[in-house]
Structure formats: C-alpha cells, structure tokens
Amino acid sequence: MALPTLDPARLPSPRKLLRPLGPVGRFLVPAGTRDPSTPHQTYPWYHVLWLTGVDYFSTLGYQPGIAFLAAGALSPLATLVLVLVTLGGALPIYSNVASRSYVGQGSIAMLERLLPGWLGKLFVLLLLGFATTDFVITMTLSAADAAQHAVENPFLKASLGSHHMLVTCLMLTALAAVFLRGFHEAVRFAAVICIPYLVVNAIVIVRGCLELASHPVLLDGWKVALSASGSPGALALSALLVFPRLALGMSGFETGVALMPLVRGLPGNPVPPRGRIRNTRLLLLTAALVMSVFLSSSSLVTTLLVPPAAMVPGGDASGRALSWLSHELLGGAFGTVYDVSTVAILWFAGASAMAGLLNLIPRYLPRFGMAPRWLEHRRPLVLILLGIDLLVTWVFRAGVEAQGGAYATGVLALMLSAAVAVAISLTKEGRGRRLATAYFWLVTAVFAYTLVDNVIERPDGVIISSVFILAVLVVSAASRISRATELRVETLAFADEESRLLWDSMRGKRVNLVPVRTTDPARRAAKSRVLRRHYRAEGPLAFLHVELADDRSEFTGALRASVRRNGEDFLVEIEGAVALANALAWISEQLDPISLYLDLSLVNPLTQALKFLFLGEGETGMLVYQILVRYWHTTSEDDVRPNIFLVSR
C-alpha cells in the first residue's frame, strides 16, 4: 500500500524568483522549458543510429592515416584485431550496459550504484572528467580535421589555406548554433550528413579494390613486405601489440548509450523498457558491423595505394588518406564531393558528443548539488561547452595529432569503466553466470592493457584528461559549497494516514516548532518547562526529531514523517534527511509555526562547517536561520515569518 505523501504543489520552490528574468535570461531559460526529469522526444533506432554514426563513422576521415603511422604495413592486420576487439569486447559490454542503465547514464550510473557514498561520488566525478575529455575532444578534433580537409582541397586551398584556426572555430560556433536552435534539428541533420558520407566512402573503397585487382603486383608486394617482417605468429603478435594505438576506431559506443533516451521503445514504456533496450542493442550492433567493414577495407586500400611519404605529418595525405585516394582515383570533381561530405560529417561529429554531454551532465552534477540549477537547461550548457571548445582549440592550435592522445585516453577510460561495471555486476549476480563473468573480466583486462599502452605511448593524453578532471572537481566542490544552504528536500511521505492528518492540523501558525536531539519524554518535558517559563511560549509545542540518512553524500533527500499527539503537544519524527539544518528549515517552511526554537552548540565554527558539508550535521541552529533567511530573500511570498529564537545551551 502506498504511503500518503505531501502534495508537490505545496512544496516550497527555490525557483520562485523575486525578480523577473531579463531578455538574456528568457533566451537561456525560456518560459515553458521542459523539466529535465521529463522524458525526451524519442525516435526510431535507425534515426538515432545516424546521430551516433556522425561520431563513430566520421573517424574514417583520419583513422586509416593513424593506423598506417602506428603500424605501417601491418596496418590492415592491426585493424583486423581492432575489429575483433570491437565485436567481441566493446559490443557485448555496451549491450550489457544498455540493459542495466537504460536511461542514458551508461556505465557511470552502474558504478555509482556499486560504489555508494562519497567514494562513489568522487569516482563518478573522475569518470565525468574522462567523459568530458572524450566528448569535448571529439568536438574539437573533428572540427579541426574538417577544417584540414577544407583548407587542403585544391579548389579552396588558395583562399582558406592560412585560416585553419578560424575555420575550426567557425565550425564549432555553427555546431553550437544548431543546438541553441533545438535538438530535433540535430537528429534530422545527422541522417542527411551521415548517409551520403558512407556512400562516397563506399565508392572510394570499391574503386580502390578494383585498382588492387587490376594491379595484383601491389598485393604481392605487400605480402612480401609482411613475410620479411617475420613468421605468421610474429606478425599476429606485432598486430596485437600495436592495435591499442588504433583505439580511436571504437569511439562511438559510449555516445550510443548516452543517446539511449532518444531511442523509441514499445508503447507504454514499461520498466525496464525492453523495447528501448532491444532497439539500442540493434543500433549498437548495426553501427559496429558497418564500421568494421569500412575500417578493414579502408585500411587495406590506403596502405597499399597511398605512398608512405604522403601519409606522414605534413604529407599530402596526412589525416586525409581516403580523401587523397578519391582525388587520385576518381578525379578532382568527385574528390571535392568527397571533401564536402567529409567536412560536413566531421563538423557534425561533435553533434553526438554535444548531445551526450547535454544528456549526461544534467543527470549528475545538479543532482549532486555540484552545479547551478540553471545548468539543467540546454542553452546555458551549450554556451559553456562552446567556450570550452574554443579554448581547447586555441590551446592546441587546432592540431589533430596534438589532440589524439587525449581523445584516445578519454575513450579507453570510459570503455574500461564500462567493462569493470559489467564484470562486477555479473560477479555479484553469482552462480549460473560464471562463464560470462570470466569472459568479461578477460575483456576488462584487454581494455586495461589498451589504456595503459596508450598512456605509455601518449602520456600527454593523461595530462590533458587530468586538467578536465581537476576542473570538474573544482567546479563541483565550489557549486556544492555555494548550494549547501538550499532547502535540499525532494518529497515527504507519511508513515500512516494519522500522521498526515496531524501534520495538516499543525500548519499555519498553530504550533511552536522545537527541534530536539532525542525523543526521550523526560527531556521533552524539561524542554517544555524551560520554553514556557523563560521564553513565554504559548500554544502547542511540536517537538521535531530528525534522523539522518545513511548516505549523507546525496544532495537532496526523500523524507518520511511519523506524527503523534502527546497531550496538547506533538512529536514529529523524520527519517531520510541528508542534512539536519536543511531538513529543519524545509519543515519550518511547510508547517509555518508561530515560533522556532533553535539550540546553539557554540563549538568551533570551522569544525562545524566541515561536519555540515560532509556529514550533514554542524552548528544546526545558526544554519537553519541562515537557510531560512536566504530562502525568504529569493521568493516573492509575503507571509508573516515565524519568530526565531537562538537558544544557547
């Protein structure tokens, strides 16, 4: 049987501002903005596929060149290993993540549940730092590579050749403008951009395969080069050792799960939404299969047909191997069509990353109290992300190679966290899943090796990720401190119907509210005598005792109240608070008492402040007063305030 609850319409709202918003405020937080907790508009999975694909498939613009620089003639074999890890490791992991975290929070939410308390919050913030690294660098690197394709085009080089940085910044600004306009446009543009891109890539790759078929000497020469490198076993080992440097070819899975709330499931949206889970798995499988075919074939044709000298940094094919082939094999006109398509998808590759961050950040930081409430709205967050993108682009001078290490580190850290989350979940489920558990721990080991190898090879990636993590931690800590004196209560449920009726009978200047540390009858009687003798308290006393929740790291709490009558007085017992002072202030606003009597402990203020921030305790009396005054100053309510007595014990 459901417990009676307090009508949400009667809860005090900290968003009831005293002053109306100005023109800028109305633009950033327009009237009628969707509440972040309400469902997103959904689409068929094959529409969302293209939004994932603009991130995942767009890596074809630079992946073949990265593979060749890392592995040389071994590039096709190393890419084959990458494909096997994708299909045998990343795909099963994220299929499991989709079934266990179907609201788009992904592996981060799974690990939050597995690691409750402040340790879990810290771990989530670390992963959000890596996720921010991944998604931000996705936007900046893709825009930089799109600009590279544009300025290297024979028809545009004369006019744009010296403006690589400017073109990159304009692309990032245009991407933000799309999201300021509305998210629906991003989903629509994704299919228009992604499908032609795959078509022109397929044409270039097929033409390259025909070229190899008509010149078998190229394939024979490649085989000779491989045989000179050692035995088949040695070649396989070399490919295994070098494949971690190709890890950017797996960059779309975390985005695919982050976009899961957009995937349409079965009517009625059951919990768990099996239709959404099934369709998301179809999305991930389709994306992985399509990309596997393109990665394998593109690596083969570029390794055999593009001169090695052209692939090195500064060469004509650097960062654009397939584009170089399109110009060489199909002529300047088709090559320009290819460049336009590539520029478009690389520019829009940031859309999936932007969508992922717009879905991810509001689900965590505001809920943790580690970001301002306005960050729940889309437009302010888009502008903040645009500022970060422009800063990162300026720091790296829009260099693609310079950002590759940070990109790979972010991608692999998130994949490793997903593998760990799935492996731990299966381990906790126990018997009957031992084989699956062992397999996923093996996959976890593979991703751990891949991440460590990348860190050793490109330590700059960890440094850049650390900057993002530090920024997330600092901003989160500052926001948590600044928001600590909000009311911080979500709901109130009652133990029984009697409690609800007694609660209603106390509201509206009918009782004096007296917070107490114990419910002992003798102490309550002594307290009553003191208040009536020395403070002239008139009317019933409502003694209020609040029990803190086990997990004080949560920012808001769901309270449960039991109310009993004791003669003319009342005893109110509250459970589930995350902070004493905030719960007392919230209850005072709900009951609107005649007077509020608050004890002062007079303990060291610094100690009390730390206890309040981390344990929800502290100098309760003074904090309740400060919280109420702050709330009153931010509301337009004009009621008579209760008398507040700060009592020194």
Beta strands, then each sheet from edge to edge (+ up, - down):
strand 1: 489-494
strand 2: 512-515
strand 3: 541-548
strand 4: 557-566
strand 5: 569-577
strand 6: 595-600
strand 7: 643-648
sheet 1: 1+ 4+ 5- 3- 2-
sheet 2: 6+ 7+
end
